[in-house]
Amino acid sequence: MALRNAELYKIQANYAMHLEDMVAERTKELEAAQQLLIRSEKLASVGRLAASIAHEINNPLMPIQINLEHMLEDIEDGVPVSPSDIQETLSSVERIRKIVNQLLSFTRKPTMSEGEATLLDISEVIENIIGLNRKFFEKSGVQVVVDIPSLPRVYGSRYQLEQVFMNLALNAAAAMPDGGTLTFKAWQEEDEIVIETTDTGIGIPPDMIDRIFEPFISSKEDGTGLGLFISYGIIQNHQGSITVNSAVGKGTTFTIRLPISE
């Protein structure tokens, strides 16, 4: 009996040792697989970042292309080139330069340099974006409606807020492939300026609406999901808020609240 127990103990001990070796081997395999997955995710993130940079730069490139095409037509027809077209093109080039600088460090909270922040009339900011994209909207069949009375000014970065409204405007146009209406409204509520941008487009799917401001989340097939993520950070940096309401097949409304400058 004692011999039998000794044999059983030896078998159990050998099995335990073998089991530990198996566990150690499988653990190494899992760790190797995990490292491979991490490397793959890093590569995928780099790819998404590269795509996002292209997306952000492409936004101001659109009015540049349309303005240059318009200027070329004027030259061929012997018509003097409009100085406003040249100025709008130069403004878009400057916006690209600033966007690139911001995108290179997009993971950090956007900040305003000492000389960048100023008192702003929000209607001027929006009118500038509409002016830069006027020909694009006309070509896309997008009617723009502006309902903004005289309002107190806000304190912030003109080019950062223009980037926000550029994103919202071009996203709205992309959501209306057959044309539609893009409406800008603004009003004062106590110590805040409220700005709404509303389109009559295809809307955002319900399963995506709660994550629309997260990085790499997009309702567009070719979207990179950084435009709204960056816009969210910019508005937060201005001590404001941005929210969204959408109905599939009816349209989307983004609501921005910014504090009035005291």
C-alpha positions as CSV (number, residue, x, y, z in Angstrom):
1,M,0.0,0.0,0.0
2,A,2.8,2.4,0.9
3,L,4.5,1.5,-2.4
4,R,1.3,2.2,-4.3
5,N,0.9,5.6,-2.6
6,A,4.5,6.5,-3.4
7,E,3.9,5.7,-7.1
8,L,0.7,7.8,-7.1
9,Y,2.6,10.7,-5.5
10,K,5.4,10.4,-8.1
11,I,2.8,10.4,-10.9
12,Q,1.1,13.4,-9.5
13,A,4.4,15.2,-8.9
14,N,5.4,14.5,-12.5
15,Y,2.1,15.7,-13.8
16,A,2.3,18.9,-11.8
17,M,5.7,19.7,-13.1
18,H,4.6,18.9,-16.6
19,L,1.5,21.1,-16.1
20,E,3.6,24.0,-14.9
21,D,5.8,23.7,-18.0
22,M,2.7,23.7,-20.2
23,V,1.3,26.7,-18.5
24,A,4.7,28.5,-18.8
25,E,4.9,27.7,-22.5
26,R,1.3,28.8,-23.2
27,T,1.9,32.0,-21.2
28,K,4.9,32.8,-23.3
29,E,2.8,32.2,-26.4
30,L,0.1,34.5,-25.1
31,E,2.7,37.2,-24.2
32,A,4.2,37.0,-27.7
33,A,0.7,37.2,-29.3
34,Q,-0.1,40.2,-27.1
35,Q,3.1,42.0,-28.2
36,L,2.3,41.3,-31.8
37,L,-1.2,42.7,-31.3
38,I,0.2,45.8,-29.6
39,R,2.6,46.4,-32.5
40,S,-0.3,45.8,-35.0
41,E,-2.4,48.3,-33.2
42,K,0.4,50.9,-33.1
43,L,0.8,50.5,-36.9
44,A,-2.9,50.8,-37.4
45,S,-2.9,54.0,-35.2
46,V,-0.1,55.5,-37.3
47,G,-2.2,54.7,-40.4
48,R,-5.3,56.4,-39.0
49,L,-3.3,59.4,-37.9
50,A,-1.8,59.8,-41.4
51,A,-5.3,59.6,-42.8
52,S,-6.6,62.1,-40.3
53,I,-3.9,64.6,-41.3
54,A,-4.9,64.2,-44.9
55,H,-8.5,64.7,-44.0
56,E,-7.9,67.9,-42.0
57,I,-5.8,69.4,-44.7
58,N,-8.2,68.5,-47.4
59,N,-11.0,70.6,-45.8
60,P,-9.3,74.0,-46.6
61,L,-7.9,72.6,-49.8
62,M,-11.4,72.4,-51.2
63,P,-12.0,76.1,-51.4
64,I,-8.4,76.6,-52.7
65,Q,-9.1,74.3,-55.6
66,I,-12.5,75.8,-56.4
67,N,-11.1,79.4,-56.2
68,L,-8.1,78.5,-58.4
69,E,-10.5,76.9,-61.0
70,H,-12.6,80.0,-60.9
71,M,-9.5,82.3,-61.4
72,L,-8.3,80.1,-64.3
73,E,-11.7,80.5,-66.0
74,D,-11.5,84.3,-65.5
75,I,-8.0,84.4,-67.0
76,E,-9.1,82.3,-70.0
77,D,-12.1,84.6,-70.5
78,G,-10.0,87.7,-70.2
79,V,-11.7,88.7,-67.0
80,P,-9.5,90.3,-64.2
81,V,-8.9,87.9,-61.3
82,S,-10.9,88.8,-58.2
83,P,-8.7,90.0,-55.4
84,S,-11.2,88.4,-52.9
85,D,-10.6,85.0,-54.5
86,I,-6.9,85.5,-54.0
87,Q,-7.3,86.6,-50.4
88,E,-9.6,83.7,-49.6
89,T,-7.1,81.3,-51.1
90,L,-4.3,82.8,-49.1
91,S,-6.4,82.5,-46.0
92,S,-7.0,78.8,-46.6
93,V,-3.3,78.3,-47.1
94,E,-2.6,79.9,-43.8
95,R,-5.3,77.7,-42.2
96,I,-3.5,74.6,-43.5
97,R,-0.3,75.7,-42.0
98,K,-1.9,76.2,-38.6
99,I,-3.9,73.0,-38.8
100,V,-0.7,71.0,-39.5
101,N,1.0,72.5,-36.5
102,Q,-2.0,71.6,-34.3
103,L,-2.4,68.1,-35.8
104,L,1.2,67.2,-35.1
105,S,0.4,67.5,-31.4
106,F,-3.3,66.7,-31.5
107,T,-3.1,64.3,-28.5
108,R,-2.3,67.3,-26.3
109,K,-4.9,69.7,-25.2
110,P,-5.1,72.6,-27.7
111,T,-3.8,75.8,-26.3
112,M,-3.9,79.4,-27.3
113,S,-0.7,81.5,-27.6
114,E,-0.7,84.8,-25.8
115,G,-1.2,86.9,-29.0
116,E,-3.7,84.4,-30.6
117,A,-6.7,84.9,-28.3
118,T,-8.8,88.0,-28.9
119,L,-12.3,89.3,-28.6
120,L,-14.4,87.8,-31.4
121,D,-17.7,88.5,-33.1
122,I,-19.0,84.9,-33.7
123,S,-21.1,86.1,-36.7
124,E,-17.8,87.3,-38.4
125,V,-16.2,83.9,-37.7
126,I,-19.1,82.0,-39.3
127,E,-19.5,84.5,-42.2
128,N,-15.8,84.0,-43.0
129,I,-16.2,80.2,-43.2
130,I,-19.3,80.6,-45.4
131,G,-17.4,83.0,-47.7
132,L,-14.5,80.6,-48.0
133,N,-16.8,77.8,-49.0
134,R,-19.5,79.7,-50.9
135,K,-18.6,78.3,-54.4
136,F,-18.3,74.8,-52.9
137,F,-21.7,75.1,-51.4
138,E,-23.2,76.4,-54.6
139,K,-21.6,73.5,-56.6
140,S,-22.9,71.0,-54.0
141,G,-26.4,72.3,-54.1
142,V,-26.2,73.4,-50.4
143,Q,-28.3,76.4,-49.4
144,V,-26.8,78.3,-46.5
145,V,-29.1,80.1,-44.1
146,V,-27.7,82.5,-41.4
147,D,-29.8,83.7,-38.5
148,I,-27.4,85.5,-36.2
149,P,-28.4,88.8,-34.6
150,S,-25.9,91.3,-33.0
151,L,-24.4,89.5,-30.0
152,P,-21.8,90.1,-27.3
153,R,-18.3,89.0,-28.2
154,V,-16.5,85.9,-27.0
155,Y,-12.8,85.5,-26.2
156,G,-10.8,83.0,-28.1
157,S,-8.7,81.9,-31.1
158,R,-10.2,82.9,-34.4
159,Y,-8.4,80.2,-36.4
160,Q,-9.3,77.5,-33.9
161,L,-13.0,78.4,-33.9
162,E,-12.9,78.8,-37.7
163,Q,-11.5,75.2,-37.8
164,V,-14.4,74.0,-35.7
165,F,-17.1,75.6,-38.0
166,M,-15.2,74.5,-41.1
167,N,-15.4,70.9,-39.9
168,L,-19.1,71.2,-39.0
169,A,-19.9,73.0,-42.3
170,L,-18.1,70.5,-44.5
171,N,-19.4,67.5,-42.5
172,A,-22.9,68.9,-43.1
173,A,-22.3,69.2,-46.8
174,A,-21.0,65.6,-47.0
175,A,-24.2,64.5,-45.2
176,M,-26.3,66.1,-48.0
177,P,-25.0,64.4,-51.2
178,D,-28.1,65.5,-53.1
179,G,-28.0,69.0,-51.7
180,G,-30.0,70.5,-48.8
181,T,-30.0,73.3,-46.3
182,L,-27.3,74.2,-43.8
183,T,-28.5,76.7,-41.1
184,F,-26.4,78.7,-38.7
185,K,-28.3,80.2,-35.7
186,A,-27.0,81.9,-32.7
187,W,-28.5,83.6,-29.6
188,Q,-27.6,84.7,-26.1
189,E,-28.6,82.7,-23.0
190,E,-27.6,84.4,-19.8
191,D,-23.8,84.5,-19.9
192,E,-23.4,82.3,-22.9
193,I,-23.6,82.5,-26.7
194,V,-25.3,79.5,-28.2
195,I,-24.5,78.5,-31.8
196,E,-26.4,75.9,-33.7
197,T,-25.5,74.3,-37.0
198,T,-28.3,72.3,-38.6
199,D,-28.3,70.3,-41.8
200,T,-31.0,68.4,-43.6
201,G,-28.8,65.4,-44.3
202,I,-28.8,61.7,-43.7
203,G,-28.2,61.9,-40.0
204,I,-25.9,59.9,-37.6
205,P,-26.7,56.3,-36.7
206,P,-28.1,55.9,-33.1
207,D,-25.3,53.4,-32.2
208,M,-22.7,56.0,-33.1
209,I,-24.2,59.2,-31.7
210,D,-22.8,58.7,-28.1
211,R,-19.3,58.2,-29.5
212,I,-19.2,60.8,-32.2
213,F,-16.6,63.0,-30.4
214,E,-14.3,60.1,-29.7
215,P,-11.1,59.8,-31.9
216,F,-11.4,57.6,-35.0
217,I,-15.2,57.5,-34.8
218,S,-16.9,58.6,-38.1
219,S,-20.3,58.1,-39.7
220,K,-18.7,58.6,-43.1
221,E,-17.2,55.7,-45.0
222,D,-14.1,57.6,-45.8
223,G,-14.0,59.6,-42.6
224,T,-11.1,59.4,-40.2
225,G,-13.0,60.4,-37.0
226,L,-10.6,63.2,-35.9
227,G,-12.4,66.3,-37.1
228,L,-15.0,66.2,-34.3
229,F,-12.6,64.9,-31.8
230,I,-10.3,68.0,-32.4
231,S,-13.3,70.3,-32.5
232,Y,-14.4,69.0,-29.1
233,G,-11.0,69.7,-27.6
234,I,-11.0,73.2,-29.1
235,I,-14.4,74.1,-27.6
236,Q,-13.4,72.7,-24.2
237,N,-10.3,74.8,-24.3
238,H,-12.6,77.8,-24.9
239,Q,-14.4,76.9,-21.7
240,G,-17.4,75.9,-23.8
241,S,-19.4,72.8,-24.7
242,I,-20.5,71.0,-27.9
243,T,-23.4,68.5,-28.1
244,V,-25.2,66.8,-31.0
245,N,-28.7,65.7,-31.8
246,S,-29.5,63.7,-34.9
247,A,-32.3,61.8,-36.6
248,V,-31.5,59.3,-39.4
249,G,-33.0,60.6,-42.7
250,K,-33.8,64.0,-41.2
251,G,-30.6,65.7,-40.3
252,T,-28.2,66.7,-37.5
253,T,-27.8,69.7,-35.2
254,F,-24.6,70.6,-33.4
255,T,-25.0,73.0,-30.5
256,I,-22.0,75.0,-29.2
257,R,-22.0,77.1,-26.1
258,L,-19.3,79.7,-25.5
259,P,-19.0,82.0,-22.5
260,I,-19.5,85.7,-23.1
261,S,-16.3,87.8,-22.6
262,E,-16.7,89.9,-19.5
